[in-house]
Amino acid sequence: MQYISVAHQKSVDQTYRLSVIIVLAFCFTPILLMVLGRFIGARGAVLDEPTLELIKKLAYGSTLLFGVLVVVLRRFGMALLVGKRKRSVLAVLGNLRLLTLISAALGELVTVIGFVAFSLTGDYEYCWRLGVVGLLLILYSFPRRWDWERALANAQD
């Protein structure tokens, strides 16, 4: 465990707790959209084969792009925050919160893309597959306390 001064402990706890609550709220959207898609059973428009293939490529391609973006953002963003020295604690906390929320929002965007593809095609596979991937991306972006403490300890040194 990294040392964080007592003066900054309260702001760290508040910011971390708020970020955890927001990310947990983001987790409900994929579950809600998967359940909603299961019960409404969209009929989908009658689309020709090239249009269905285009929707498939766009949905899975954007999912791959956003997934890689979340991993890169999480890894390199955290490495940049941990590696930088002599920054104010409030600036580091703001950047950590922003990094976490952007990653979670990208995970939620994957779920929305899956629901839209399901609505257009009527194929529930899009809804549940991309919903699960979106949920996993949101959980991957979940704030890790030890990473936050390490970044803050480096900022205080």
C-alpha positions, 0 to 999 in steps of 0.5 A, a space after each residue: 500500500 502506498 502512503 497518501 498523506 492524511 490531508 489528501 485521504 478524504 478527497 481520495 476517498 470521496 473521488 474514488 467512491 464517486 467513481 465506483 458508484 458511477 461505474 456500477 451505474 454504467 453496469 446496469 445499462 448492458 444488463 437492461 438492454 439485454 433483458 429489454 432486447 430479450 423481451 421485446 423481440 424486435 422484428 427488424 426490417 427486411 434487409 438485403 444480404 449486403 446490408 446485413 453484412 455491412 451492419 455485421 462488419 460495422 458492429 463487430 469492427 467498432 466493438 473491436 476498435 472500442 475494446 482495444 481503445 479501452 485497453 490502450 487507454 487504461 494501460 497507457 493512461 495509467 502508466 502516464 499518470 503513474 510515471 509523472 511526478 510533481 503534480 497536484 493531488 486534485 489534478 491526478 484525481 481528476 485525471 484518474 476519474 476522467 480515465 475511468 469514466 471514458 473507459 466505462 462510457 466506451 464499454 457502454 457504447 459497445 452495448 448500445 451498438 449491439 442493441 442498435 444492430 439488434 433493432 435493425 436486424 432482429 438478430 438477438 445475437 448482436 444484443 447479447 454478444 455485444 452486451 456481454 463485451 460491453 459489460 466486460 469492458 465496463 468491469 475492466 475499466 473499474 477503478 482499482 484502488 492500488 493504481 490510484 494510490 500508486 499514482 497519488 504517491 508518485 504525485 506527492 513525491 
